[in-house]
Amino acid sequence: MRLRLPAALFLLVASGSAGAADLVVSAAASLTDAFRAVGAAYEAKHPETHVVLNFAASDVLLRQIASGAPADVFASADQTAMDKAAAAKAIDPATRQDFALNRLVLIVPRGNPAKVSGIGDLAGPGVKRVAYGDPASVPAGRYTRAALEQQNLWPAVAAKGVLAQNVRQALDYVARGEVEAGFVFATDATVAHDRVVVAAVVPTPTPIRYPIAVVASSKQPKDAAAFEAFVQSPEGRRILAGFGFQAP
């Protein structure tokens, strides 16, 4: 399967390698806004380094890395993707650390035309379409499936499912009113607070923990480790907290 890479990463692949001062950070889509801020703060402290950010669903990022795309740091939205990375020897397991917590929420378009107030309403006739990340490749989708299976609602909701390539696409479906409801992380919902409303916080069988690690093929592992340390530093945690992420 041919992978579609973000423009910045595509240029690095086409040229054969990243620049000597480029630090490529492949991070889950739900980290987009937070890691842009983290990257800017890191560059301010390390002006000799240019942080190249690559955002996508965690499993897609792993496939890119395994296919040889340049990357120095991998930040996943769940343990499953990082476990796959470890099994594929795509990361240095000694550098793996959990750095953030999140929550799963049920969102509806502002105005809530279907009058959804909880996940139980999704099985009703007033809801025709529900957006969530594809569980096969998107951590938010895996958490959604597990949460709904726990409540015996998965078959009913899956029959109405509109699969998204990443959690931000699921957010867009709801924000544009193309579906009656959707599942995203709490931090994603805040990005579109003027267009979506959180109808319910959804309990998940396991906590939503974000792991980060240095990529095994990184040509600058010391710089990659320095970025990982910055993410977990007091300043990094303050930035993450500003976007709704909690400390692990």
N, C-alpha and C positions, 0 to 999 in steps of 0.2 A: 504494500500500500504506500502510495506517495504521500508524504507529510507536507502539510501547508505550514510554512514557517513564517513568523512575523518578519516584517521587512528588515529590521535591524539584524536579526539573527540570520536571515537568508543571505545578507551581504557578507556576514562573517563566514558562513559556510562556503559561499561562492569564492571568496578570496583564499580559502584554505585554512585560515586561522584568525583568531582575534588579535587585535593589536596588543603590544606588550603591556600597555597601561589599561587595557580593557578587562574588567571583571564581569563576567557574564553570570547573572543570577536568574535562574529559571524558577519561577514562583507561581503558585496556584492563583487562578483568576480572582479569587476572593481577597487576595492580598494586594490587588492592583493599586489602590489609592494609598494604602499604608506603606507599601514598599517603595512607591515613588517618593514619599516623604523620607523614608529611611535612607534610600539611596542618595537623595540630595544632601541629607545631614552627614552621611558617611563621606561623600565627596568633599564637603566643606572641611572636614577634618583630615582628609587625605587627598589634597588637590592633584597629586600625581596620578591618581586613579580615576578612571571613567567607568561608572557602573552601568552596564548594559542590562536592561530589564526585559525579560521574556515571560509573558503571562499566557497561561492556557490551563485547561483541565490537567490535574496532576498526572494522570496516566498518559496523556498526550505528551507532556514534558518528558516523562520517563522514556517513552518511545523515541523521542528526539535524541535524548542523551545516548540511549543504547544504539542509535543509528549513526552516532558519530558527530552530532551537532555540538559545537563548542559550548561548554558550560563549566562553571567553577563551583557554583552553589546550587543546591536543589532544596526548595522549600515546598512541602506538600501540605494539602489540607486534610489528609488523614494518614493513619498508620499503614493502611493497606498498600497505598502507592509506595510508601517508603520501604515497606517490607519487600515489595517486588524489586525495588531498586537494590536493596541489600542482597536479595537472592541472585540478581543478575550481576552482582559485583560492580554496580554502577556508582556506588558511593563508598567512602571510607567509613566503615561502621564505627570506628572509634570516635568519629566526630558527630555522630547522630545525637541530637538533643531536641526535646520538646521546648518550644518557645512561646506558644500562645494557646489560648482556649477560645472557643466560640460556641454559639448556640444555634440550633435549627429553629426556624420560625415559619409559620404559615402566613403568607401575605395575600392581600386582595387589592384590586385597583381602588384608588381613592373614590369614595362614593359607594363602594361595595354593592354593586347592583344585584348580586346573587344572595346578599344578606348572609354571608358565611361568617360564623362566629367561632368555629372550631373544626377540628379535622373530621368529626362525625358528620358534619354537614356536606362533606365532599361526596358522600354516597347518594345524596338526594337528587331528585330530578332537576333541580334548579341549577346544578353544576354540570356543564357539558365538557369542559376542558380544564385540566390541571397541569401546570408546567413544573418540571423538575429536571435536574440533571440526569443524564443517562447513567444508570447504576453501573453499567459495564465499564465506564471510564471516568466518571465524575464523582468525587467524594461526597458532595452534597446529595447526589442521587442515591449513593449507597446508604447514607444516614437516613434519608427519607424512606427508602424501602424497609430498612430495619425497624424504624419507628412505626411505620404503618403495619408491618407484619406483627409487631408486638400488640397492636390494637385490633388485629384481625380485619384491617381495612385495605390491605394491599390489593387484593383482586379487584375490588370495586373501584379504587382510585387508578390502578394501572390500566383499566379498561378506558379511562378518560385521559390517559397520560399524553402530554405533549413533551417529548424528550428534547432536552437542550444539550448543546455541546459543552457548555460550562455553566457555572452558577450565574454568571452575569447575563447570559442569554435568557435563562429562566426569569431573571429579574426583569429584563426588557419585555418579555412576553406579557407579564402582569402589568407593568407600567404602561404599556400601550393599550391595555384592555383587550388583548387578543385571547385571553383565558380568564376564567372566573376566579382562579386562585393559583397559587404556586408555592413552592418550598425553596427557601434560600437560607443562607446564614444571616444571623442578626446583623452583622456588620454590613452585609450587602443591602439590607433593607434601609439602612440609614442613608445610603448614597442617593436613593430615590424617595426620600421621605415626603417630598411634595407630590408624588404620584402614586405611592402605594401606602397601605396601612397594614400593620402587623395585627392579624386577627387572633393569633395564639402563639405562644412559645411551645414547641413540640419536644417532649422528653425523648431522649435517644437512649438505647440500651447501653451504649458506651459513651464516655465523654468525648467531645470533639476537640482533639488535641492536634496541633500543628507541629510536625517535626521538621528539622532542617539539618543538612549535612553537606560536607565538602564532597564534590564529585571526584570519583577515583581518577578520572583521566585529566583532571585540572593540571595545567602547566604552571600554575601559581598557587599551590596549596596553602602557603603561608598567608597570602593576601586573602584567599577564600576563608581561611580560618579567622582572620581578623574581621572580616565582614560578619561572619556568624557570631563572633564575640560581641560585635557592636549591636547586633539585633537583640542580644540578650543583656546588654548593658543597661544601666538605669536610664540613659538617654533613649536608647532604642525602645525600651519598655514604655517610656512616657509617650513616645510617638505612636506606638501600637495602641496604647490605651486611648489616645485621642481619636482613634478610629473604631473604638468599641471592643478591641481585643483584650482579653484578660490574661494575666500571668498564669502559667501552668502550675 
